[in-house]
């Protein structure tokens, strides 16, 4: 099974950006971990990151066309992008939403709602990088 792990804005700075919230694992290390975790379940995992919303939407549109499961951490876009909502609504293969921190417990109120969650077969928050492993395990059980 091919799975796309898609990460949104600023996640390319993992390991350097607010390590007290997001940990010290870099995005490159995350990609290696996801590939390794996926192999354990017979999954071919491709990890991508972008700071450009249109690029993420293109990836989701392709995932919809190819019925590819998606693990999505859309970061800040999760909280306000109706274009992202529309792209997630068209997915037919499972979508797992992941957030490294727990947005609901963050002090910024805008983080308390996600436009993605309604379309996700599972939402994993506050588990750090391990949330990606849990997402891949979830997809393996479907």
N, C-alpha and C positions, 0 to 999 in steps of 0.2 A: 504494500500500500504506500502510495506517495502522499506525503503530507507537507504542506507549506506552513512554516512558522514565520509569521509576519510581525515585525516590530516597527512602531511608529517613531515620532519625533523624539530626539535626544537620547534614545536608547542605544545609539551608537557610542555614547559616552559612558556606558556602564563601566564601573570600576573607578571612574574619575568623578562622576557626577553624584554628589550627595551620597557617599558610601554609607552614611549612617541610616539612610532610607533604602537605598538600592543595592547595597553590598559592594564587594570588591571584585566580583567576577566581571571580566571584560566581555564585550559583545562577541569577540572572537572565541573566547573560552566558552561562552554560552552556546555558540553555534556548534562547537566540537562536542559539548555535552549532549546537546539535542540529537546530533547525528548518532552518538554512541547509545543513548537511551533508545532511540528509534530502532537501531539494529537489533537490540534485545527483543523487540516485538515484530521483527520482520518488516519494519517501516523504512522507507527511503525518505529522509527528512531534509528539506531544503530550508535554510534560515536566511531571511532577508530583512534589511532595515532601511528605512528611508525617512528623510525629513521633509519630503514633498508629498502632500496629500494626494495629488493626482496620480502619482506613481503607485501609491498604496491602493487606490481605487482601481487602477488598471490591473494590478495583481489579483484583487478580489474578483474583478470581472472575468479574468481568465480562469480563476478557480471555479467560478460558477459555470462557465462554458465547459470545463473539463471534469466537473463533479469531483473536485479535489478537496479533501478535508483541510481545514485551516485551524491553526492555533494562532490567535490574534491578541497582541498587546498593542492596541492603537494609542496608548499613552493619552496625552491630553485630548486628542481627537475623540476619544471615547465619550467625552462629556458634552460635546456640542456639535459635532459634524453630522448634519442631516444627509450629506452626500455619503458619508460612511454608513449611516443607517440604511439608506437605499441599497448600497452595495451589499451589505450583509443580508438584507431581506431577500435577495435573489439567490443566495447560496442554497444548494440542494444537499450537498454533502455536509456532514457535521461541522460545526464551528464551536471551538472552545475559546472562551475569553479568559485571558490571563492578565493579572496585574501583580507586579512584584510586591508592592505595598498593599495595604487594604485601604482603598480610596474612601470607604465609608467612615473610617476612623481618622482620616486626615483632617486638619483644621479648616482647610479651604472648602467651603460649602459647594462650590461648583463641581468638586470631585465626587460628590455623593450620588450622582446619577450617571448612568451609562446608557447611551443610545444603542449599544451593541448587545446588551444582556438579553433583550427580548428574543434575539435570534440564536442565542447560544444554547447548545445542548448541555453545557456545563459552564459555570463561572468559578474561577479559582483566583482568590485574592489573598494577599498577605502571607504567602508561603515562600517569598523570596524566589530565587532562581529555581528552587525545587518545584514551583508551580508548573513549570514547563514539563518536567518529568511526569507530574501527575496528569497533565493534559494529554501527553502522549500515551500514558497508560489507559486513560479513559477512552481514547480513540481505539486502542487495541481491543477493548472489550466490546465494541459495537459491532 
